[in-house]
Amino acid sequence: MKWNTGKTIHLTRPLLPSVDRMTERLQTIWQSGWITNNGSQHGQLERELRHYLGAEHIALFNNGTLALLLGLKALDLTGEIITTPFTFPATVQAIDWNGLTPVFCDIEPETLTIDPTKIEALVTEQTSAILAVHVYGNPCKVEEIQKIADKYGLKVIYDGAHTFGTKWEGRPIGNYGDMTMFSFHATKLFNTIEGGALVFKDGQLAGKLASLKNFGLSGPEEVVLSGLNAKLNEVQAAMGLEVLKLVKEERRKRAQVKQQYDRFLADIPGVRILTSLEGEQSSYQYYVIEIDEALFGASRNDVHEWLNEHAIMTRKYFSPLCSDFPWYAHLPSAQREELPQANRLVSRVLALPYYGELELDVAKAICEVIRQFQSTVSRAAQLRLEGELG
């Protein structure tokens, strides 16, 4: 088939409230003259998110990276942190900025999350925590990770950037581990344009985090910590309050798009759906597939290029591996032979366009473009084989 809509299909689209609703909130902010430093919008969003996420304690930040960075600092971690190479750079950069050493652990082939069976062998006297990532919204094996952490007295932190609103075994995902970071970037299901949050169990961390994200201040004339400026401002909070009202409907629409993709990708050779969860277990954050070159007849990169040529934007998410960054090359845990699954899968994953306003006919057409490509390369391979035999 030919892709002839004349428009580009983007990977994602930010969830935006009506301009009128935002104008009303902005007028309230302007009338108050209070635009940052824990104003009324910030306080309201904090309360609503605590309820929505089922959080014992929550702290809001101006982005998810600083939330994670300061969360690690608040836990007073030292030495080594066991983590995954299969994540966005921010996860490991937060470790770097705390002067800690990442120790990379391989991933599970089914969920692409950290493999608990490989963690224990990496624990040393220098290990202070496990920093795991719920990849694409696929939750880690939280119970198995916690057992290891309890055995060795380690903290458990989750990068939950992809799991806003997810529940696992009936519990909010942020209830697992000692701390979970959520990202509110514009590309996420829920956004505050830029923003993030920490959900944590130890209430004594609340004051420390409040100080860390406000230059280390504990009062107008007292600095008690080496902090940063990581506060969520009133405009960001106002955006979040309006976007939160839209999340339920957005999830419903994304579930329909997912069902459409699932239906029309199911029988294409060499395509495996990596984001299979539904209902409360799914964040509906991304729709990601794996391309098996041997079965499909072409590589992930070939599919990516083919779709881009048809104005369908996709992303090789996550590529490259964090363990491939030059400044980690010397680490024993970064060596390719230590991370066989991560190094195999990083060249096979592809995120497809996914958002509530994606028309179901367009989702079907995207599948047909993939199917056409697979048929084309399979036929070409068959002709080559016949030529060689003939």
VOPAGU-2260 file (C-alpha; in pm, 1 decimal, decimal comma):
REM VOPAGU-2260
SITE   aa  ch    i         X         Y         Z
SITE  MET   A    0       0,0       0,0       0,0
SITE  LYS   A    1     104,4     362,1     -38,7
SITE  TRP   A    2     107,7     604,7     248,5
SITE  ASN   A    3     -67,6     901,7      93,4
SITE  THR   A    4    -214,5    1106,4     376,4
SITE  GLY   A    5      25,4    1388,7     302,9
SITE  LYS   A    6     106,4    1432,6     671,8
SITE  THR   A    7     368,7    1308,1     911,2
SITE  ILE   A    8     258,0    1066,6    1182,3
SITE  HIS   A    9     460,5    1162,2    1488,4
SITE  LEU   A   10     577,2     921,6    1756,9
SITE  THR   A   11     378,8    1093,3    2028,8
SITE  ARG   A   12     171,8    1401,3    2098,9
SITE  PRO   A   13     150,7    1590,2    2430,4
SITE  LEU   A   14    -177,3    1568,7    2617,0
SITE  LEU   A   15    -299,9    1929,2    2625,6
SITE  PRO   A   16    -592,7    2081,0    2818,1
SITE  SER   A   17    -815,5    2343,6    2662,7
SITE  VAL   A   18    -666,4    2690,6    2632,8
SITE  ASP   A   19    -971,2    2831,7    2815,5
SITE  ARG   A   20    -913,6    2610,6    3121,3
SITE  MET   A   21    -545,8    2701,1    3130,9
SITE  THR   A   22    -631,0    3070,6    3093,3
SITE  GLU   A   23    -853,2    3052,2    3399,6
SITE  ARG   A   24    -572,8    2899,4    3604,5
SITE  LEU   A   25    -318,8    3148,6    3474,0
SITE  GLN   A   26    -549,4    3434,0    3571,2
SITE  THR   A   27    -561,7    3292,6    3925,2
SITE  ILE   A   28    -182,1    3275,2    3934,4
SITE  TRP   A   29    -145,9    3629,8    3800,3
SITE  GLN   A   30    -393,1    3762,7    4057,0
SITE  SER   A   31    -202,3    3595,4    4339,3
SITE  GLY   A   32     135,9    3722,4    4221,9
SITE  TRP   A   33     279,3    3389,1    4340,9
SITE  ILE   A   34     446,7    3196,8    4057,3
SITE  THR   A   35     686,8    2958,7    4234,1
SITE  ASN   A   36     799,1    2840,8    4581,0
SITE  ASN   A   37     508,9    2615,5    4685,0
SITE  GLY   A   38     211,1    2824,8    4580,7
SITE  SER   A   39    -151,4    2713,5    4585,4
SITE  GLN   A   40    -136,2    2533,7    4247,9
SITE  HIS   A   41     165,5    2334,2    4364,3
SITE  GLY   A   42      -5,7    2240,1    4688,8
SITE  GLN   A   43    -323,1    2127,9    4512,2
SITE  LEU   A   44    -134,1    1919,3    4256,8
SITE  GLU   A   45      71,1    1755,2    4529,8
SITE  ARG   A   46    -247,9    1653,3    4712,7
SITE  GLU   A   47    -419,6    1522,5    4399,9
SITE  LEU   A   48    -116,9    1324,8    4286,8
SITE  ARG   A   49     -68,1    1173,4    4631,1
SITE  HIS   A   50    -421,4    1039,3    4601,6
SITE  TYR   A   51    -395,2     934,2    4234,7
SITE  LEU   A   52     -63,7     753,6    4280,7
SITE  GLY   A   53    -159,3     601,6    4615,6
SITE  ALA   A   54     152,6     755,8    4766,0
SITE  GLU   A   55     246,8     763,5    5133,7
SITE  HIS   A   56     469,2    1065,7    5068,5
SITE  ILE   A   57     536,8    1269,3    4754,9
SITE  ALA   A   58     765,7    1553,4    4648,5
SITE  LEU   A   59     731,6    1745,0    4320,0
SITE  PHE   A   60    1024,1    1859,5    4105,6
SITE  ASN   A   61    1077,9    2063,2    3789,0
SITE  ASN   A   62    1190,5    1752,2    3601,3
SITE  GLY   A   63    1229,8    1380,8    3656,7
SITE  THR   A   64    1608,3    1379,2    3623,5
SITE  LEU   A   65    1658,3    1616,0    3915,2
SITE  ALA   A   66    1397,3    1425,8    4112,3
SITE  LEU   A   67    1597,3    1106,2    4075,3
SITE  LEU   A   68    1932,2    1277,0    4129,4
SITE  LEU   A   69    1819,3    1439,2    4455,0
SITE  GLY   A   70    1632,2    1128,7    4563,1
SITE  LEU   A   71    1956,0     929,8    4549,2
SITE  LYS   A   72    2132,2    1205,2    4740,7
SITE  ALA   A   73    1863,1    1210,5    5009,2
SITE  LEU   A   74    1919,2     839,4    5073,7
SITE  ASP   A   75    2289,1     901,5    5153,5
SITE  LEU   A   76    2403,7     625,9    4919,7
SITE  THR   A   77    2769,0     533,7    4879,0
SITE  GLY   A   78    2988,0     321,3    4654,5
SITE  GLU   A   79    2813,7     113,3    4388,9
SITE  ILE   A   80    2458,1     108,3    4255,6
SITE  ILE   A   81    2337,4    -196,1    4062,2
SITE  THR   A   82    2132,5     -79,1    3765,6
SITE  THR   A   83    2030,1    -159,2    3410,4
SITE  PRO   A   84    2207,3     -58,1    3089,6
SITE  PHE   A   85    1871,5     -57,5    2909,4
SITE  THR   A   86    1731,8     281,3    3007,2
SITE  PHE   A   87    1728,9     648,0    2914,2
SITE  PRO   A   88    2064,3     819,1    2995,2
SITE  ALA   A   89    1910,5    1019,2    3281,8
SITE  THR   A   90    1886,8     709,6    3501,5
SITE  VAL   A   91    2259,8     648,1    3503,2
SITE  GLN   A   92    2347,1    1018,4    3489,1
SITE  ALA   A   93    2174,9    1058,8    3826,4
SITE  ILE   A   94    2414,9     797,4    3962,8
SITE  ASP   A   95    2711,0     983,8    3810,9
SITE  TRP   A   96    2615,4    1319,4    3956,5
SITE  ASN   A   97    2605,5    1165,1    4303,1
SITE  GLY   A   98    2962,6    1042,2    4268,4
SITE  LEU   A   99    2844,6     680,3    4267,3
SITE  THR   A  100    2951,3     393,4    4042,7
SITE  PRO   A  101    2695,3     214,1    3825,5
SITE  VAL   A  102    2721,4    -162,5    3807,9
SITE  PHE   A  103    2532,4    -286,3    3505,4
SITE  CYS   A  104    2310,2    -591,6    3528,4
SITE  ASP   A  105    2165,5    -772,4    3227,9
SITE  ILE   A  106    1794,8    -763,9    3142,2
SITE  GLU   A  107    1512,9   -1013,6    3102,0
SITE  PRO   A  108    1428,2   -1098,0    2740,1
SITE  GLU   A  109    1051,8   -1084,7    2797,6
SITE  THR   A  110    1004,8    -753,4    2979,8
SITE  LEU   A  111    1345,7    -589,3    2912,6
SITE  THR   A  112    1361,7    -497,4    3283,6
SITE  ILE   A  113    1656,6    -579,3    3509,1
SITE  ASP   A  114    1702,9    -955,4    3557,7
SITE  PRO   A  115    1676,2   -1037,8    3931,1
SITE  THR   A  116    1855,4   -1368,6    3880,6
SITE  LYS   A  117    2167,6   -1175,7    3779,7
SITE  ILE   A  118    2163,6    -915,2    4058,5
SITE  GLU   A  119    2296,0   -1111,0    4354,9
SITE  ALA   A  120    2622,2   -1203,8    4183,0
SITE  LEU   A  121    2694,3    -830,7    4141,7
SITE  VAL   A  122    2653,7    -740,4    4510,1
SITE  THR   A  123    2979,5    -643,6    4685,1
SITE  GLU   A  124    3072,0    -472,1    5008,7
SITE  GLN   A  125    3055,3    -146,8    4813,0
SITE  THR   A  126    2693,7    -194,1    4698,9
SITE  SER   A  127    2440,1      35,4    4865,4
SITE  ALA   A  128    2134,5      17,2    4638,5
SITE  ILE   A  129    1954,8    -126,6    4339,1
SITE  LEU   A  130    1821,7     124,1    4087,1
SITE  ALA   A  131    1579,8     -58,9    3857,1
SITE  VAL   A  132    1366,5      69,6    3569,7
SITE  HIS   A  133    1008,2     -20,5    3478,5
SITE  VAL   A  134    1080,9     -34,9    3104,5
SITE  TYR   A  135     805,2      90,9    2868,5
SITE  GLY   A  136     569,2      46,5    3162,9
SITE  ASN   A  137     661,3    -321,7    3209,1
SITE  PRO   A  138     704,1    -351,7    3588,2
SITE  CYS   A  139    1019,2    -509,7    3725,1
SITE  LYS   A  140     995,3    -829,5    3927,9
SITE  VAL   A  141     954,7    -621,9    4240,0
SITE  GLU   A  142     912,0    -903,2    4490,4
SITE  GLU   A  143    1230,2   -1081,4    4380,1
SITE  ILE   A  144    1428,2    -757,3    4382,4
SITE  GLN   A  145    1306,3    -676,0    4733,9
SITE  LYS   A  146    1414,1   -1017,9    4864,5
SITE  ILE   A  147    1768,6    -954,9    4743,3
SITE  ALA   A  148    1767,9    -603,5    4886,9
SITE  ASP   A  149    1647,3    -727,6    5225,9
SITE  LYS   A  150    1911,7   -1002,0    5231,2
SITE  TYR   A  151    2196,3    -753,7    5181,9
SITE  GLY   A  152    2051,1    -442,2    5343,6
SITE  LEU   A  153    2021,1    -246,7    5018,9
SITE  LYS   A  154    1793,8      40,8    4924,8
SITE  VAL   A  155    1564,8      -7,6    4624,5
SITE  ILE   A  156    1487,3     282,8    4394,7
SITE  TYR   A  157    1268,8     256,3    4085,7
SITE  ASP   A  158    1279,0     473,9    3778,6
SITE  GLY   A  159     905,9     478,6    3710,3
SITE  ALA   A  160     916,3     738,7    3434,1
SITE  HIS   A  161     701,1     508,2    3218,1
SITE  THR   A  162     455,2     385,6    3482,2
SITE  PHE   A  163     231,6     675,9    3579,9
SITE  GLY   A  164     -81,1     534,2    3745,3
SITE  THR   A  165      23,0     169,5    3705,9
SITE  LYS   A  166     -81,7     -88,7    3962,5
SITE  TRP   A  167      85,8    -425,1    4015,3
SITE  GLU   A  168     -86,6    -704,3    4206,1
SITE  GLY   A  169    -348,4    -444,1    4300,8
SITE  ARG   A  170     -94,2    -207,1    4457,2
SITE  PRO   A  171      20,3     127,0    4315,1
SITE  ILE   A  172     360,1      76,3    4153,5
SITE  GLY   A  173     513,6     348,5    4371,9
SITE  ASN   A  174     441,4     140,1    4682,8
SITE  TYR   A  175     726,1     -95,0    4594,1
SITE  GLY   A  176    1082,7     -25,4    4702,1
SITE  ASP   A  177    1201,8     270,6    4906,9
SITE  MET   A  178    1147,8     534,3    4639,3
SITE  THR   A  179    1003,9     572,1    4288,6
SITE  MET   A  180    1061,6     854,3    4042,8
SITE  PHE   A  181     789,2     959,6    3799,4
SITE  SER   A  182     853,7    1180,4    3497,3
SITE  PHE   A  183     604,7    1447,7    3389,8
SITE  HIS   A  184     780,6    1536,1    3065,7
SITE  ALA   A  185     565,3    1647,5    2772,4
SITE  THR   A  186     603,8    1305,3    2606,3
SITE  LYS   A  187     456,0    1120,5    2904,0
SITE  LEU   A  188      96,3    1007,0    2959,0
SITE  PHE   A  189      66,0    1275,2    3229,8
SITE  ASN   A  190     268,9    1592,2    3189,9
SITE  THR   A  191     338,2    1926,1    3350,9
SITE  ILE   A  192     531,2    2031,2    3036,0
SITE  GLU   A  193     850,2    1947,7    3226,5
SITE  GLY   A  194     834,4    1800,1    3571,6
SITE  GLY   A  195     866,4    1498,2    3794,3
SITE  ALA   A  196     799,3    1353,9    4135,8
SITE  LEU   A  197     936,2    1122,7    4398,6
SITE  VAL   A  198     710,9     884,3    4587,5
SITE  PHE   A  199     876,6     750,5    4901,4
SITE  LYS   A  200     803,0     555,5    5219,5
SITE  ASP   A  201    1020,2     723,0    5481,3
SITE  GLY   A  202     838,2    1036,8    5591,8
SITE  GLN   A  203    1158,5    1172,7    5744,6
SITE  LEU   A  204    1288,5    1230,1    5391,9
SITE  ALA   A  205    1020,7    1492,2    5321,4
SITE  GLY   A  206    1201,4    1778,8    5489,5
SITE  LYS   A  207    1535,5    1675,3    5344,9
SITE  LEU   A  208    1399,3    1662,8    4990,3
SITE  ALA   A  209    1225,7    1997,5    5035,3
SITE  SER   A  210    1560,2    2146,5    5130,8
SITE  LEU   A  211    1759,2    1969,0    4859,2
SITE  LYS   A  212    1535,0    2104,8    4582,9
SITE  ASN   A  213    1551,4    2458,1    4724,5
SITE  PHE   A  214    1927,2    2531,2    4735,5
SITE  GLY   A  215    1967,2    2340,1    5061,5
SITE  LEU   A  216    1776,9    2606,2    5254,1
SITE  SER   A  217    1591,1    2528,5    5573,8
SITE  GLY   A  218    1492,0    2890,7    5627,8
SITE  PRO   A  219    1559,0    3238,2    5488,4
SITE  GLU   A  220    1903,6    3256,0    5648,0
SITE  GLU   A  221    2004,1    2893,8    5700,6
SITE  VAL   A  222    2161,9    2656,5    5448,1
SITE  VAL   A  223    2184,5    2301,3    5581,1
SITE  LEU   A  224    2259,5    2097,9    5268,0
SITE  SER   A  225    2428,8    2130,3    4931,7
SITE  GLY   A  226    2116,8    2151,4    4720,0
SITE  LEU   A  227    1990,7    2262,8    4380,8
SITE  ASN   A  228    1702,7    2462,5    4240,7
SITE  ALA   A  229    1462,4    2186,2    4134,1
SITE  LYS   A  230    1124,2    2329,6    4232,2
SITE  LEU   A  231     808,7    2280,6    4024,2
SITE  ASN   A  232     664,1    2625,8    3951,0
SITE  GLU   A  233     300,6    2737,0    3957,5
SITE  VAL   A  234     251,2    2732,9    3579,3
SITE  GLN   A  235     378,3    2375,8    3558,4
SITE  ALA   A  236     150,7    2278,8    3847,6
SITE  ALA   A  237    -148,6    2446,6    3683,2
SITE  MET   A  238     -80,0    2249,4    3366,2
SITE  GLY   A  239     -64,9    1929,5    3567,0
SITE  LEU   A  240    -395,6    1994,8    3741,1
SITE  GLU   A  241    -573,5    2032,0    3407,7
SITE  VAL   A  242    -393,4    1743,3    3235,5
SITE  LEU   A  243    -475,2    1509,6    3525,9
SITE  LYS   A  244    -844,6    1552,1    3443,3
SITE  LEU   A  245    -777,1    1412,7    3095,0
SITE  VAL   A  246    -574,6    1105,2    3188,0
SITE  LYS   A  247    -865,2     863,3    3231,8
SITE  GLU   A  248   -1002,9     935,7    2884,1
SITE  GLU   A  249    -654,1     931,0    2732,9
SITE  ARG   A  250    -592,9     585,5    2880,3
SITE  ARG   A  251    -922,5     463,1    2731,8
SITE  LYS   A  252    -828,1     591,3    2385,8
SITE  ARG   A  253    -476,4     449,5    2405,0
SITE  ALA   A  254    -619,6     111,4    2504,3
SITE  GLN   A  255    -820,7     115,5    2180,2
SITE  VAL   A  256    -515,1     208,0    1975,1
SITE  LYS   A  257    -323,2     -72,8    2144,2
SITE  GLN   A  258    -595,2    -324,2    2059,8
SITE  GLN   A  259    -580,9    -210,9    1696,9
SITE  TYR   A  260    -204,4    -255,9    1681,6
SITE  ASP   A  261    -227,4    -591,6    1859,8
SITE  ARG   A  262    -483,6    -717,0    1610,4
SITE  PHE   A  263    -304,6    -620,1    1291,7
SITE  LEU   A  264      53,2    -696,1    1400,1
SITE  ALA   A  265     -21,8   -1037,9    1549,3
SITE  ASP   A  266      43,4   -1247,5    1240,6
SITE  ILE   A  267     338,5   -1060,3    1089,1
SITE  PRO   A  268     641,9   -1293,1    1100,9
SITE  GLY   A  269     927,1   -1163,6    1315,3
SITE  VAL   A  270     722,3    -904,8    1508,2
SITE  ARG   A  271     682,7    -944,2    1885,2
SITE  ILE   A  272     482,2    -700,0    2096,8
SITE  LEU   A  273     682,4    -596,7    2403,4
SITE  THR   A  274     410,1    -388,9    2570,3
SITE  SER   A  275     142,2    -650,6    2629,3
SITE  LEU   A  276     -10,5    -542,9    2961,7
SITE  GLU   A  277    -360,1    -395,8    2978,1
SITE  GLY   A  278    -597,0    -240,2    3231,1
SITE  GLU   A  279    -460,8    -112,8    3560,2
SITE  GLN   A  280    -132,3    -299,1    3504,3
SITE  SER   A  281     -58,0     -92,4    3193,9
SITE  SER   A  282      50,8     270,4    3188,3
SITE  TYR   A  283     -28,8     289,3    2814,5
SITE  GLN   A  284     287,7     498,4    2785,9
SITE  TYR   A  285     449,1     341,6    2479,0
SITE  TYR   A  286     376,6      79,3    2217,9
SITE  VAL   A  287     697,9    -107,9    2143,0
SITE  ILE   A  288     772,5    -404,4    1920,1
SITE  GLU   A  289    1073,1    -631,0    1867,8
SITE  ILE   A  290    1192,5    -711,3    1515,2
SITE  ASP   A  291    1355,3   -1052,3    1475,0
SITE  GLU   A  292    1561,4   -1007,1    1158,6
SITE  ALA   A  293    1585,8   -1379,7    1088,1
SITE  LEU   A  294    1206,9   -1420,0    1086,1
SITE  PHE   A  295    1107,5   -1079,8     949,7
SITE  GLY   A  296    1363,1   -1073,0     670,9
SITE  ALA   A  297    1499,5    -726,3     754,3
SITE  SER   A  298    1654,5    -556,2    1054,4
SITE  ARG   A  299    1498,2    -315,2    1302,5
SITE  ASN   A  300    1699,1     -36,1    1141,3
SITE  ASP   A  301    1557,5    -129,8     801,7
SITE  VAL   A  302    1201,3    -115,1     937,9
SITE  HIS   A  303    1274,0     216,3    1108,0
SITE  GLU   A  304    1402,1     366,7     783,5
SITE  TRP   A  305    1115,0     223,8     579,0
SITE  LEU   A  306     854,8     374,3     811,5
SITE  ASN   A  307    1032,0     709,4     820,3
SITE  GLU   A  308    1031,4     714,5     440,2
SITE  HIS   A  309     653,5     678,1     464,2
SITE  ALA   A  310     632,9     973,6     707,0
SITE  ILE   A  311     574,4     743,1    1005,2
SITE  MET   A  312     804,9     847,9    1285,8
SITE  THR   A  313     942,3     571,1    1508,5
SITE  ARG   A  314    1214,0     555,7    1771,2
SITE  LYS   A  315    1486,4     302,8    1850,9
SITE  TYR   A  316    1410,6     325,6    2220,6
SITE  PHE   A  317    1651,6     266,0    2403,4
SITE  SER   A  318    1954,6     287,4    2180,9
SITE  PRO   A  319    2241,5     302,3    2254,3
SITE  LEU   A  320    2282,1     112,1    2579,5
SITE  CYS   A  321    2407,7     323,4    2868,7
SITE  SER   A  322    2689,4      70,1    2911,7
SITE  ASP   A  323    2815,1     172,4    2567,0
SITE  PHE   A  324    2885,2     530,4    2671,4
SITE  PRO   A  325    3263,6     594,0    2648,2
SITE  TRP   A  326    3300,5     691,8    3012,8
SITE  TYR   A  327    3178,5     346,6    3123,6
SITE  ALA   A  328    3398,8     144,9    2886,2
SITE  HIS   A  329    3644,7      60,8    3163,7
SITE  LEU   A  330    3381,7     -92,0    3391,8
SITE  PRO   A  331    3386,4    -474,5    3408,9
SITE  SER   A  332    3005,6    -477,8    3416,7
SITE  ALA   A  333    2986,9    -275,3    3093,4
SITE  GLN   A  334    3158,2    -539,6    2882,0
SITE  ARG   A  335    2940,3    -690,4    2609,5
SITE  GLU   A  336    2988,0   -1046,8    2728,9
SITE  GLU   A  337    2840,2    -948,5    3066,9
SITE  LEU   A  338    2521,9    -810,5    2906,3
SITE  PRO   A  339    2421,0   -1058,2    2633,7
SITE  GLN   A  340    2046,3    -994,4    2643,0
SITE  ALA   A  341    2077,1    -616,1    2652,3
SITE  ASN   A  342    2321,1    -618,0    2361,2
SITE  ARG   A  343    2097,0    -850,6    2161,6
SITE  LEU   A  344    1772,4    -662,7    2218,3
SITE  VAL   A  345    1900,4    -307,5    2177,9
SITE  SER   A  346    1918,9    -362,1    1801,2
SITE  ARG   A  347    1566,9    -509,2    1781,7
SITE  VAL   A  348    1331,8    -266,8    1962,9
SITE  LEU   A  349    1114,2      -7,4    1792,4
SITE  ALA   A  350     857,1     231,4    1942,1
SITE  LEU   A  351     560,5     301,7    1714,2
SITE  PRO   A  352     341,5     615,9    1705,6
SITE  TYR   A  353     116,1     602,6    2011,1
SITE  TYR   A  354    -124,0     855,8    2160,8
SITE  GLY   A  355    -496,5     885,1    2221,1
SITE  GLU   A  356    -569,1    1100,2    1916,0
SITE  LEU   A  357    -405,3     851,9    1679,8
SITE  GLU   A  358    -690,8     743,8    1454,4
SITE  LEU   A  359    -762,2     371,6    1453,3
SITE  ASP   A  360    -752,6     362,5    1073,7
SITE  VAL   A  361    -407,5     520,2    1085,3
SITE  ALA   A  362    -286,5     260,4    1337,4
SITE  LYS   A  363    -415,7     -11,8    1105,2
SITE  ALA   A  364    -243,9     152,3     807,8
SITE  ILE   A  365      87,8     162,8     996,1
SITE  CYS   A  366      57,8    -211,5    1051,3
SITE  GLU   A  367     -12,8    -259,9     681,6
SITE  VAL   A  368     297,2     -59,5     586,7
SITE  ILE   A  369     501,4    -292,8     809,8
SITE  ARG   A  370     326,6    -597,5     661,7
SITE  GLN   A  371     394,4    -477,9     307,2
SITE  PHE   A  372     762,4    -432,4     384,8
SITE  GLN   A  373     785,9    -778,9     537,3
SITE  SER   A  374     616,7    -933,5     234,2
SITE  THR   A  375     846,4    -742,2       0,4
SITE  VAL   A  376    1169,1    -853,5     167,8
SITE  SER   A  377    1043,4   -1210,8     204,4
SITE  ARG   A  378     958,6   -1226,4    -165,2
SITE  ALA   A  379    1297,1   -1080,3    -257,7
SITE  ALA   A  380    1470,4   -1340,7     -40,9
SITE  GLN   A  381    1266,6   -1618,9    -203,1
SITE  LEU   A  382    1358,7   -1498,5    -551,3
SITE  ARG   A  383    1727,2   -1486,4    -456,3
SITE  LEU   A  384    1706,2   -1841,0    -324,6
SITE  GLU   A  385    1533,0   -1964,4    -638,6
SITE  GLY   A  386    1800,5   -1795,3    -847,8
SITE  GLU   A  387    2078,2   -1960,9    -650,4
SITE  LEU   A  388    1913,6   -2302,8    -678,9
SITE  GLY   A  389    1820,8   -2256,2   -1042,9
